[in-house]
């Protein structure tokens, strides 16, 4: 795995909505864009990824589709996405080392 030239950006767009761009780990040099959301009433709930067509799916550890489902509220969503992205990149680095 080579060092990425695409900078990861994780931004809190509005309360309960986080937007992330990063290099796609499955396709070197390709940009991956993801939008994450939680309940907007401030209550803790499941983290969802919203696709371009508006469909939602629950997000699990390491921002994957299987494992323990992530939970957050509007104030913690940004930190949860940053933490899980760091953990995913570290896991990828170990796997490809």
C-alpha positions in Angstrom: 0.0 0.0 0.0 1.5 3.3 -1.0 1.0 6.6 0.8 -2.1 8.4 -0.2 -1.9 11.7 -2.0 -5.5 12.4 -1.4 -6.1 14.3 1.8 -8.9 13.0 4.0 -11.5 15.6 5.0 -14.1 15.0 7.6 -16.5 17.9 8.1 -19.5 18.6 10.3 -22.0 19.9 7.7 -24.8 20.6 10.2 -25.9 19.1 13.5 -26.2 15.4 12.9 -24.6 15.3 9.5 -20.9 14.6 8.7 -19.4 14.5 5.2 -16.1 12.6 4.5 -13.9 12.5 1.5 -10.9 10.2 1.4 -9.0 7.8 -0.9 -10.9 4.6 -1.6 -8.9 1.8 0.1 -10.1 -0.6 -2.6 -9.1 1.5 -5.6 -5.9 3.5 -5.1 -6.2 7.1 -6.4 -10.0 7.0 -6.4 -11.9 9.5 -4.2 -14.6 8.1 -1.8 -17.3 10.4 -0.6 -19.5 9.4 2.3 -22.3 11.2 4.2 -23.1 10.1 7.8 -26.1 11.0 9.9 -27.8 10.4 13.2 -31.1 11.4 14.8 -31.5 15.2 14.7 -33.4 15.5 18.0 -30.2 15.3 20.0 -31.0 11.8 21.3 -28.3 9.0 21.0 -29.1 6.7 18.1 -27.6 4.6 15.3 -25.2 6.1 12.8 -26.3 5.8 9.2 -24.5 6.3 5.9 -26.7 8.1 3.3 -26.2 7.1 -0.3 -26.5 9.4 -3.3 -30.1 8.2 -3.9 -31.1 8.9 -0.3 -31.0 5.3 1.0 -29.7 4.9 4.5 -27.8 1.9 6.0 -26.4 1.4 9.5 -22.7 1.9 9.9 -20.6 -0.5 12.0 -17.1 -0.4 13.5 -14.3 0.8 11.2 -17.0 2.4 9.1 -17.9 -1.0 7.6 -21.2 -2.8 7.0 -20.7 -5.6 9.6 -19.8 -5.7 13.2 -21.0 -3.7 16.2 -23.3 -0.9 15.0 -22.0 2.6 15.8 -24.1 4.9 18.0 -23.8 8.7 18.4 -25.8 11.9 19.0 -25.5 15.2 17.1 -22.7 16.4 19.3 -20.5 13.3 19.1 -21.0 12.2 15.5 -18.0 14.0 14.1 -15.7 12.5 16.8 -17.1 9.0 16.2 -16.5 9.2 12.5 -13.0 10.5 12.9 -12.1 7.8 15.5 -13.5 5.0 13.4 -11.8 6.3 10.2 -8.4 6.4 12.1 -9.0 2.8 13.3 -9.9 1.6 9.8 -6.8 3.2 8.3 -4.6 1.6 11.1 -6.2 -1.8 10.4 -5.6 -1.4 6.7 -1.9 -0.5 7.3 -1.4 -3.6 9.5 -3.1 -5.8 6.9 -1.0 -4.5 4.0 2.3 -4.2 6.0 
